Amino acid sequence: MEYNFFCGSPMDQPTLAKILQEPGWHELHSAKILGWECKMWGKYRALVRGSADNVIHGMVFEVRTSEERDSIIAYEDAYETGAYGLQDCVIDLDGRGRVHGKAFAWNGESESLREGTFD
C-alpha cells in the first residue's frame, strides 16, 4: 500500500477526482506530517524540511493502483512545472497510527520561497 500526503489543492474532492481521472468520491483522511514546514512560492504552498517539532496538517490518500500513482505524478509534472518532487515522509494518521508515505515537496531554489500562509 502507498500513501500520499496532500496539503494543497488535491485535498479538494473535485480536484482529486480530476487528477485521478476518475469521477466520484475518493477517500481522504485528516493527517499530519512532522519535521516539515510550509513556505510560499508565489501564491502556492511549498513543503520544505523543517525542525522536528514542526507540524503540517493536511490529508492522506491511499494510492491503490499504479494508475492512480501515475495520475498524481503526471498532475504535478504538468501543472506544477516540476517545481515539486516526491519526498519520503512519515504520515501521522491523527491517532490511527503512522505510515511511511510520500509528499510533494519543493524541488527548486530556496531563494524562490518566502515566509507566509496559504489562505
N, C-alpha and C positions, 0 to 999 in steps of 0.2 A: 504494500500500500504506500502511496505517496501523498504528501500533504503540501499545499501551497498556502502561505500566509499572505493576505492582502490587507493593505491599509490605504488604498486609493480607490479609484473608480470601479475596479472589479468587485468591490463589496456590494455594489448595486445590482439587484437581481436582473433587470433588463440588460445591463451592460454585460454581466457574466453570461447570460443566455446568448447574446450576440457574439461574444468572444468564443464560446464553445460551439457556436453554430448549431445550437440545439434549443429550440423554443421551450418555454416552460420553466418550472421552478427547479432550482439547483440548491442542494443543501449547503448552507453556510452556518458556521457556529462561531460564537464570540471566542476570541483567543487573544493572546498577547505574546510578544517576544521580549526577551531580556537581553541587555547588552547592546542595544541599538539606539540610535536617536534619529529624529526626523529633522531634516533641513529642507530648504526650499530651493527649487530650480525654477526660476520664474514663478509661475503660479502652481507648480506641481510639487508634490512631496518627493523627497529623496531620502531613502534609508541609508544610513552610514553606521559603521561600527561606533559604539559609544562605550561609556563606562558600564561596568557590570550591573549597576543598580538602575540603569535607565530602562523604562518600560514603554513599549509601543503597543497600543490596543488596536485591534483590527478583527479580521475574520479569517477562519481557516476553511479551506475547501479540500475535500478528499478527492484526489485525482484517481479515477477508477480505470481509465483506459489510456492507451498510448495516443489515441486521437485527441482526447481532452488535453493531455500534456502538450502535444504538438500545437494545438489551437492556442493555448495560453502563451507559449513561446512565440508563435507567429504574431499574435496580437502585440506583444511587447516590442518585437522587432519592427513591425510595420508602423505602429502608432507612437511609439516612444523613441524612435530614431536610434535604437541601440544604446540609448543612454543608461539603460539598466541591464543588469545581468543577474542570473540566478545565483544566490549565495546560500550556503548551508546555514540553518538556524535551528534552535530548539524552540518548539512552539508549546506554550503552556495553554492547555485546553480549559482554562478557567475552572480549576477544581476537578477536572476529569482526567488528570494525568498530563504527561508531557510526551511529545513525539518529535522525532527528527524530521525536518522538512526543508522547504526552500522558500525564500522570499526574494522578490526583485529588489535589488539594492543598487545604489548609484554606481555607475561604471565609468564616470567621467572625471574631469579635473575638479579637485576640491575647491579651487578658486571660483568655480561657476556657481557655487552654493552660497546661500545666505541663511541667517537665522530667521525664524518666522513660524507661523502656524497656518494651517490649511483651514479655510472657512467652509 
